[in-house]
Amino acid sequence: MEELKNYTFEDLSIGAAIELNHVVTATDIDMLSALSGDVASFHAAQGDKAPGAHAVQAVCAVAMLSNIITRRLPGPGSLIVDQRLKADGFVAQDDVLTASLRIADKDAANHTVLIEARVLNQHGAQLLVGSLRVAPPGSRGRFDDPARAAFYVPRKNVFQRLYDACEGIPPVTTAVVHPCDRDALLGAIEAARKGLIEPVLIGPEAKIRAVAEEEGIDLSPYRIESVTHSHEAAERAVALAREGKVEALMKGSLHTDELMGAVVKSATGLRTARRVSHVFVLDVPAYPRMLLVTDAAINIFPSIEDKVDIVQNAADLAHVLGIAEPRVAVLSAVETVTPKIQSTIDAAMLCKMADRKQITGCIIDGPLAFDNAVSEAAAKTKKIVSPVAGKADILLVPDLEAGNMVAKQLQYLAGADSAGIVLGARVPIVLTSRADPVAARMASTAVMALVAHYRRSGEIPLAHLP
């Protein structure tokens, strides 16, 4: 960790100077546009069609000067008491800004210094010029350089768009399997109130009603199918789906194995020719688009044949969610194919299978490590030329352990909102964790409703949204 030191009024002499460089990032542009209220530049920074360019006014260079004064010269403890600055032009992503500061005068009566400053870009254009009156710190000190704050401006409200797309589509008749705790029951009832589903509550009726009474929920509008335990609830839900009496399943407060065990039974389950797989739909604040992660819940160590279906399930879902040609990154630990790492061999095979149209409706590349799958800068640094690198819509993980860790880390460390759905069965299945809050269950239900509507009508409501 770098150590910072400061300079008192007595330490400073006229003519003392400093010069520092800064490369402008996309996050800088997004944050400054949002904070300044520059709507046109903010939307242009997101790639939207709006007036302006991927740039913000050069007045943002004031922040760079403030950073130097409070960290370098005079350093920690400094206070800017006045400033007379003229800004001109725009600052764009990848610009290299050079800030120069010089002590021009000292005012002993007020214990302040006058600092002349200017900021140039890499072309020598003067973006900012003027002076600042600064009160240096009263005493010397040495300080550990604090970690820089990471600012992420949410680009897309993914789940609000999904809810908007669900407006006007008929509710999906849904078997809610064993809704015997607060979040499981509230999630189903809230989805029903929003018109997303028409629930059939399957489980021990006494338990369901006890939860409803505790939470003040009126169950009179909803149908209850009483069974004795969770295993029987799963079997009954699957039977209703086979009979065409429900269009979807929704997991309640039972183990995933209990529900999926009933779903995948060869004689009485909901299998199709397609492998059943799970997809996380994530809204990650630091990522500019919807992100799908698969498979993080069903297939433990998928074979190459399994991965073909897993990719196809995710690509088909992406189409329903409005992504016309999703980019699939096949993840591994490295970017080159090596016989020592099976996931790199699988990646190479999947790419060739996509070339031969054994997988359709998406662009696949791999192996790609996580960093260059989601970061164009990382891909550029590693000299990876790819239509997918840095812009992935779908992350295909090597196995369930890796996928679960990726998805959960994005949720709990990166603040991602998430939804979860199982595809490849006769009906879509909302498969949330028992720890998921009502909001996650609602988001998953919105995804399921769009899938069910597409199966009914072939219509993609998201395609009609502005």
C-alpha positions as CSV (number, residue, x, y, z in Angstrom):
1,M,0.0,0.0,0.0
2,E,1.4,3.4,-1.0
3,E,2.1,5.9,1.8
4,L,0.9,9.5,1.5
5,K,2.4,12.5,3.2
6,N,1.3,16.1,3.4
7,Y,3.0,19.5,3.4
8,T,2.2,22.4,5.8
9,F,2.1,26.1,4.9
10,E,5.7,26.4,6.1
11,D,6.9,23.4,4.0
12,L,5.6,24.9,0.8
13,S,7.6,27.2,-1.4
14,I,6.6,29.3,-4.4
15,G,7.4,27.3,-7.6
16,A,6.8,23.8,-6.1
17,A,4.9,21.8,-8.7
18,I,3.5,18.4,-9.5
19,E,2.2,16.7,-12.7
20,L,0.1,13.6,-12.9
21,N,-1.7,11.6,-15.6
22,H,-5.1,9.9,-15.6
23,V,-6.7,7.6,-18.2
24,V,-10.5,8.2,-18.4
25,T,-12.6,5.0,-18.1
26,A,-16.1,4.2,-19.1
27,T,-17.1,4.1,-15.4
28,D,-15.7,7.7,-15.0
29,I,-18.0,8.8,-17.9
30,D,-21.0,7.0,-16.6
31,M,-20.6,8.3,-13.0
32,L,-19.8,11.9,-14.0
33,S,-22.7,12.0,-16.4
34,A,-25.1,10.7,-13.8
35,L,-23.9,13.0,-11.1
36,S,-24.0,16.1,-13.3
37,G,-27.4,15.3,-14.6
38,D,-26.1,15.3,-18.2
39,V,-28.8,12.9,-19.5
40,A,-27.8,13.0,-23.2
41,S,-24.2,12.1,-22.4
42,F,-25.2,9.4,-19.9
43,H,-27.4,7.7,-22.5
44,A,-24.8,8.1,-25.2
45,A,-22.3,6.5,-22.8
46,Q,-24.6,3.5,-22.6
47,G,-24.7,3.2,-26.4
48,D,-28.3,4.5,-26.6
49,K,-29.3,6.8,-29.5
50,A,-29.3,10.2,-27.9
51,P,-27.7,13.6,-28.7
52,G,-24.1,14.0,-27.7
53,A,-21.1,11.7,-27.6
54,H,-19.5,9.2,-25.3
55,A,-18.1,12.1,-23.3
56,V,-18.7,14.6,-20.6
57,Q,-17.9,18.3,-20.3
58,A,-14.3,19.0,-19.3
59,V,-15.5,20.6,-16.0
60,C,-15.2,17.0,-14.7
61,A,-11.4,17.6,-14.7
62,V,-12.0,19.7,-11.5
63,A,-12.3,16.4,-9.7
64,M,-8.9,15.4,-10.9
65,L,-7.4,18.6,-9.5
66,S,-9.2,18.1,-6.2
67,N,-7.8,14.6,-6.0
68,I,-4.2,15.8,-6.5
69,I,-4.6,18.6,-3.9
70,T,-6.1,16.4,-1.2
71,R,-3.8,13.5,-1.8
72,R,-0.5,14.9,-3.1
73,L,0.1,18.7,-2.9
74,P,-0.4,19.9,-0.2
75,G,-1.9,16.5,0.6
76,P,-4.2,15.0,3.3
77,G,-5.8,17.7,5.4
78,S,-5.9,20.3,2.7
79,L,-9.0,22.4,2.1
80,I,-9.9,24.2,-1.1
81,V,-11.4,27.6,-0.1
82,D,-11.8,29.3,-3.5
83,Q,-11.4,28.4,-7.2
84,R,-11.3,30.4,-10.4
85,L,-11.3,27.9,-13.3
86,K,-12.3,28.0,-17.0
87,A,-13.4,24.7,-18.6
88,D,-13.6,24.1,-22.3
89,G,-14.3,21.0,-24.4
90,F,-15.2,17.4,-23.6
91,V,-13.5,14.5,-21.9
92,A,-14.0,11.1,-23.5
93,Q,-13.3,7.4,-22.6
94,D,-9.6,6.5,-23.1
95,D,-8.5,10.2,-23.1
96,V,-5.2,10.7,-21.2
97,L,-5.5,13.7,-19.0
98,T,-2.4,15.5,-17.7
99,A,-2.9,17.8,-14.7
100,S,-0.2,20.3,-13.8
101,L,-0.2,22.2,-10.5
102,R,2.2,24.9,-9.3
103,I,2.4,27.0,-6.1
104,A,2.2,30.6,-7.4
105,D,1.8,32.6,-4.1
106,K,1.6,32.3,-0.3
107,D,-0.7,34.4,1.9
108,A,0.8,34.4,5.4
109,A,-2.1,36.4,6.9
110,N,-4.7,33.8,5.9
111,H,-2.3,30.8,5.9
112,T,-3.3,29.9,2.3
113,V,-1.5,29.2,-1.0
114,L,-2.5,30.1,-4.5
115,I,-2.2,27.1,-6.9
116,E,-2.1,27.6,-10.6
117,A,-3.5,24.6,-12.5
118,R,-4.3,23.3,-15.9
119,V,-5.4,20.1,-17.5
120,L,-4.5,19.0,-21.0
121,N,-5.6,16.0,-23.0
122,Q,-3.3,13.7,-25.1
123,H,-3.6,16.0,-28.1
124,G,-2.4,19.0,-26.1
125,A,-5.8,20.7,-26.0
126,Q,-6.3,22.8,-22.9
127,L,-9.4,21.5,-21.1
128,L,-9.1,23.4,-17.8
129,V,-7.1,26.4,-16.7
130,G,-7.2,28.7,-13.7
131,S,-6.3,28.9,-10.0
132,L,-7.3,27.5,-6.6
133,R,-6.9,29.0,-3.2
134,V,-6.0,26.2,-0.7
135,A,-5.5,26.0,3.0
136,P,-2.7,23.5,3.7
137,P,-2.9,21.1,6.6
138,G,-1.9,22.4,10.0
139,S,0.5,19.6,10.9
140,R,2.6,17.0,9.1
141,G,1.6,13.4,8.9
142,R,2.0,10.1,7.0
143,F,-1.1,8.2,5.9
144,D,-1.8,4.8,4.3
145,D,-3.4,5.4,0.9
146,P,-7.0,4.3,1.3
147,A,-8.5,1.9,-1.2
148,R,-10.2,3.8,-4.1
149,A,-13.9,3.5,-4.0
150,A,-15.5,1.5,-6.8
151,F,-18.4,3.3,-8.4
152,Y,-20.9,1.3,-10.5
153,V,-23.7,3.1,-12.3
154,P,-26.5,0.6,-13.1
155,R,-26.9,0.6,-16.9
156,K,-30.1,-1.4,-17.3
157,N,-33.0,-2.1,-15.0
158,V,-33.3,-5.6,-16.3
159,F,-36.1,-6.9,-14.1
160,Q,-38.3,-3.8,-14.5
161,R,-38.2,-4.4,-18.2
162,L,-39.3,-8.0,-17.6
163,Y,-42.2,-6.8,-15.5
164,D,-43.1,-4.3,-18.1
165,A,-43.0,-7.0,-20.8
166,C,-45.4,-9.1,-18.7
167,E,-48.1,-6.3,-18.7
168,G,-51.1,-7.5,-20.6
169,I,-50.2,-11.2,-21.0
170,P,-52.5,-13.7,-19.4
171,P,-51.5,-15.2,-16.0
172,V,-49.7,-18.6,-16.1
173,T,-51.5,-21.4,-14.3
174,T,-48.7,-22.5,-11.9
175,A,-48.3,-25.3,-9.4
176,V,-46.6,-23.9,-6.4
177,V,-45.0,-26.8,-4.7
178,H,-45.0,-26.9,-0.9
179,P,-45.3,-23.2,-0.1
180,C,-44.9,-23.8,3.6
181,D,-42.8,-20.9,4.7
182,R,-43.2,-17.1,4.6
183,D,-41.1,-16.3,1.5
184,A,-42.4,-19.2,-0.6
185,L,-46.0,-18.3,0.1
186,L,-45.6,-14.6,-0.2
187,G,-43.7,-14.9,-3.5
188,A,-46.5,-16.9,-5.0
189,I,-49.2,-14.6,-3.7
190,E,-47.4,-11.4,-4.8
191,A,-46.9,-12.9,-8.3
192,A,-50.6,-13.7,-8.4
193,R,-51.5,-10.2,-7.3
194,K,-49.4,-8.8,-10.1
195,G,-51.2,-11.0,-12.6
196,L,-48.1,-13.1,-13.4
197,I,-49.6,-16.4,-12.3
198,E,-52.8,-18.2,-11.3
199,P,-51.4,-20.3,-8.4
200,V,-52.4,-23.8,-7.4
201,L,-51.0,-24.2,-3.9
202,I,-49.9,-27.8,-3.3
203,G,-48.8,-29.0,0.1
204,P,-50.1,-29.8,3.6
205,E,-53.1,-27.5,3.8
206,A,-52.8,-26.9,7.5
207,K,-49.2,-25.7,7.2
208,I,-50.1,-23.4,4.3
209,R,-53.0,-21.9,6.1
210,A,-50.9,-21.4,9.3
211,V,-48.3,-19.4,7.3
212,A,-51.0,-17.4,5.6
213,E,-52.7,-16.6,9.0
214,E,-49.3,-15.5,10.5
215,E,-48.7,-13.2,7.5
216,G,-52.2,-11.9,7.1
217,I,-52.8,-13.5,3.7
218,D,-56.3,-14.2,2.4
219,L,-56.2,-17.5,0.6
220,S,-59.8,-17.6,-0.4
221,P,-59.1,-16.6,-4.1
222,Y,-56.6,-19.4,-4.5
223,R,-57.0,-23.2,-5.1
224,I,-55.2,-25.5,-2.6
225,E,-54.4,-29.1,-3.3
226,S,-53.8,-30.7,0.1
227,V,-51.1,-33.5,0.3
228,T,-49.3,-35.0,3.3
229,H,-45.7,-34.1,2.6
230,S,-43.2,-32.4,0.3
231,H,-42.5,-35.5,-1.8
232,E,-46.2,-36.0,-2.5
233,A,-46.5,-32.3,-3.4
234,A,-43.7,-32.6,-6.0
235,E,-45.4,-35.7,-7.5
236,R,-48.8,-34.1,-7.6
237,A,-47.4,-30.9,-9.3
238,V,-45.7,-33.0,-12.0
239,A,-48.9,-35.0,-12.6
240,L,-50.9,-31.8,-13.1
241,A,-48.3,-30.6,-15.6
242,R,-48.4,-33.9,-17.5
243,E,-52.2,-33.6,-17.6
244,G,-52.0,-30.1,-19.0
245,K,-53.7,-28.6,-16.0
246,V,-50.8,-26.3,-15.1
247,E,-48.4,-24.5,-17.4
248,A,-45.5,-24.2,-15.0
249,L,-44.1,-25.3,-11.7
250,M,-42.8,-23.0,-8.9
251,K,-40.5,-24.4,-6.1
252,G,-41.6,-23.6,-2.6
253,S,-40.0,-24.6,0.7
254,L,-38.7,-28.0,-0.3
255,H,-35.3,-29.3,-1.4
256,T,-34.4,-28.9,-5.1
257,D,-33.7,-32.7,-5.2
258,E,-37.2,-33.5,-4.1
259,L,-38.8,-31.4,-6.8
260,M,-36.4,-32.3,-9.6
261,G,-36.5,-36.0,-8.7
262,A,-40.2,-36.0,-9.6
263,V,-39.6,-33.9,-12.7
264,V,-36.9,-36.2,-14.3
265,K,-38.5,-39.6,-13.6
266,S,-38.5,-41.5,-16.8
267,A,-42.0,-42.9,-16.7
268,T,-44.0,-40.2,-14.8
269,G,-41.8,-37.0,-15.1
270,L,-41.6,-34.1,-17.5
271,R,-38.6,-35.0,-19.5
272,T,-38.2,-34.1,-23.2
273,A,-35.5,-34.9,-25.8
274,R,-33.6,-31.9,-24.4
275,R,-31.5,-32.1,-21.2
276,V,-33.0,-30.3,-18.3
277,S,-30.8,-27.4,-17.1
278,H,-30.9,-24.3,-14.9
279,V,-30.3,-20.7,-15.9
280,F,-29.6,-17.7,-13.6
281,V,-30.7,-14.4,-15.0
282,L,-28.7,-11.6,-13.4
283,D,-28.8,-7.9,-13.3
284,V,-25.3,-7.0,-12.3
285,P,-24.8,-3.2,-11.5
286,A,-21.2,-3.3,-12.9
287,Y,-22.2,-5.0,-16.2
288,P,-23.9,-3.1,-19.0
289,R,-26.3,-5.9,-20.0
290,M,-28.4,-8.8,-18.8
291,L,-26.2,-11.7,-17.9
292,L,-27.2,-15.4,-18.0
293,V,-25.2,-18.1,-16.1
294,T,-25.7,-21.8,-16.7
295,D,-25.8,-24.4,-15.3
296,A,-25.4,-23.6,-11.6
297,A,-28.1,-25.8,-10.1
298,I,-28.9,-29.0,-11.9
299,N,-26.1,-30.7,-13.9
300,I,-23.2,-31.5,-11.6
301,F,-20.5,-32.6,-14.0
302,P,-22.1,-32.2,-17.5
303,S,-20.7,-34.1,-20.5
304,I,-20.2,-32.4,-23.8
305,E,-23.6,-33.8,-25.0
306,D,-25.2,-32.2,-21.9
307,K,-23.4,-28.9,-22.6
308,V,-24.9,-28.8,-26.0
309,D,-28.4,-28.8,-24.5
310,I,-27.4,-26.5,-21.7
311,V,-26.2,-23.9,-24.2
312,Q,-29.3,-24.3,-26.4
313,N,-31.6,-23.9,-23.5
314,A,-29.9,-20.7,-22.4
315,A,-29.8,-19.4,-26.0
316,D,-33.5,-20.1,-26.4
317,L,-34.2,-18.3,-23.2
318,A,-32.1,-15.3,-24.3
319,H,-34.3,-15.0,-27.4
320,V,-37.4,-14.9,-25.2
321,L,-35.8,-12.2,-23.1
322,G,-35.2,-10.0,-26.1
323,I,-31.6,-10.9,-27.0
324,A,-31.7,-11.7,-30.7
325,E,-28.3,-13.2,-31.1
326,P,-26.8,-14.0,-27.6
327,R,-23.0,-14.2,-27.2
328,V,-22.0,-17.3,-25.3
329,A,-18.7,-17.4,-23.4
330,V,-17.5,-21.0,-22.6
331,L,-15.6,-20.4,-19.4
332,S,-12.4,-22.1,-18.2
333,A,-9.4,-21.0,-16.3
334,V,-7.4,-20.2,-19.4
335,E,-8.0,-18.9,-22.9
336,T,-6.1,-21.6,-24.8
337,V,-7.0,-25.2,-25.5
338,T,-5.0,-27.7,-23.5
339,P,-5.5,-31.4,-23.0
340,K,-4.8,-30.9,-19.3
341,I,-8.0,-29.0,-18.7
342,Q,-11.2,-30.7,-19.9
343,S,-13.3,-27.6,-20.0
344,T,-11.0,-26.1,-22.7
345,I,-11.5,-29.2,-24.9
346,D,-15.2,-29.0,-24.3
347,A,-15.1,-25.3,-25.3
348,A,-13.3,-26.1,-28.6
349,M,-15.8,-28.8,-29.4
350,L,-18.8,-26.6,-28.7
351,C,-17.4,-23.8,-30.9
352,K,-17.0,-26.3,-33.8
353,M,-20.4,-27.8,-33.2
354,A,-21.9,-24.3,-33.5
355,D,-20.0,-23.8,-36.8
356,R,-21.7,-27.0,-38.0
357,K,-25.1,-25.8,-36.8
358,Q,-25.4,-28.4,-34.1
359,I,-26.1,-25.4,-31.8
360,T,-28.1,-22.6,-33.3
361,G,-29.3,-19.1,-32.5
362,C,-26.1,-17.8,-30.7
363,I,-22.5,-16.9,-31.1
364,I,-20.1,-19.1,-29.1
365,D,-16.5,-18.6,-28.2
366,G,-14.2,-20.3,-25.8
367,P,-12.3,-21.2,-23.8
368,L,-12.4,-17.8,-22.1
369,A,-11.5,-17.0,-18.5
370,F,-14.0,-15.0,-16.6
371,D,-12.2,-11.7,-16.8
372,N,-12.0,-11.6,-20.6
373,A,-15.5,-13.0,-21.0
374,V,-17.0,-9.9,-19.3
375,S,-14.3,-7.2,-19.7
376,E,-13.3,-5.8,-23.0
377,A,-10.3,-4.2,-21.4
378,A,-9.0,-7.6,-20.1
379,A,-9.6,-9.2,-23.5
380,K,-7.7,-6.4,-25.2
381,T,-4.8,-6.7,-22.8
382,K,-4.6,-10.4,-23.5
383,K,-4.9,-9.7,-27.3
384,I,-8.0,-11.9,-27.6
385,V,-9.9,-11.1,-30.8
386,S,-13.4,-12.4,-30.4
387,P,-17.0,-11.3,-31.0
388,V,-17.8,-12.6,-27.5
389,A,-14.9,-11.6,-25.3
390,G,-15.9,-8.7,-23.0
391,K,-19.5,-8.7,-24.2
392,A,-20.9,-12.1,-23.1
393,D,-24.6,-12.4,-22.7
394,I,-24.4,-16.1,-21.5
395,L,-21.7,-17.7,-19.3
396,L,-21.4,-21.4,-19.8
397,V,-19.6,-22.7,-16.7
398,P,-17.5,-25.9,-16.6
399,D,-19.6,-27.6,-13.8
400,L,-22.2,-26.9,-11.2
401,E,-19.7,-25.9,-8.5
402,A,-18.1,-23.3,-10.7
403,G,-21.5,-22.0,-11.8
404,N,-22.9,-21.8,-8.3
405,M,-19.8,-19.9,-7.1
406,V,-19.9,-17.4,-10.0
407,A,-23.6,-16.7,-9.6
408,K,-23.6,-16.4,-5.8
409,Q,-20.5,-14.2,-5.8
410,L,-22.2,-11.8,-8.3
411,Q,-25.3,-11.8,-6.0
412,Y,-23.6,-11.3,-2.7
413,L,-20.4,-9.4,-3.5
414,A,-21.4,-7.5,-6.6
415,G,-25.0,-6.7,-5.6
416,A,-26.6,-8.5,-8.5
417,D,-30.3,-9.1,-8.6
418,S,-31.2,-12.6,-9.8
419,A,-33.8,-14.9,-11.1
420,G,-33.6,-18.6,-11.7
421,I,-35.5,-20.9,-14.1
422,V,-35.2,-24.5,-15.2
423,L,-35.7,-25.3,-18.9
424,G,-35.7,-28.4,-21.0
425,A,-38.7,-30.0,-19.3
426,R,-42.3,-30.0,-20.7
427,V,-43.0,-26.8,-18.6
428,P,-40.8,-24.1,-17.3
429,I,-39.9,-24.4,-13.6
430,V,-39.2,-21.5,-11.2
431,L,-36.3,-22.9,-9.1
432,T,-35.2,-20.5,-6.4
433,S,-33.1,-21.1,-3.3
434,R,-34.9,-21.4,0.0
435,A,-32.8,-18.4,1.1
436,D,-34.0,-16.2,-1.8
437,P,-36.2,-13.3,-0.8
438,V,-39.6,-12.5,-2.3
439,A,-38.1,-10.1,-4.8
440,A,-36.0,-12.9,-6.3
441,R,-39.0,-15.2,-6.5
442,M,-40.9,-12.4,-8.2
443,A,-38.2,-11.9,-10.8
444,S,-38.0,-15.6,-11.5
445,T,-41.8,-15.7,-11.9
446,A,-41.6,-12.9,-14.5
447,V,-39.0,-14.9,-16.5
448,M,-41.2,-18.0,-16.3
449,A,-44.3,-16.0,-17.4
450,L,-42.5,-14.8,-20.5
451,V,-41.3,-18.3,-21.4
452,A,-44.8,-19.7,-20.9
453,H,-46.3,-16.9,-23.0
454,Y,-43.8,-17.6,-25.8
455,R,-44.7,-21.3,-25.7
456,R,-48.4,-20.4,-26.0
457,S,-48.2,-17.7,-28.7
458,G,-44.7,-17.5,-30.1
459,E,-44.7,-13.8,-29.2
460,I,-41.7,-12.1,-27.5
461,P,-43.2,-9.1,-25.5
462,L,-39.8,-7.6,-24.9
463,A,-39.4,-7.0,-28.6
464,H,-42.2,-4.5,-28.4
465,L,-40.8,-2.4,-25.6
466,P,-39.2,1.0,-26.4
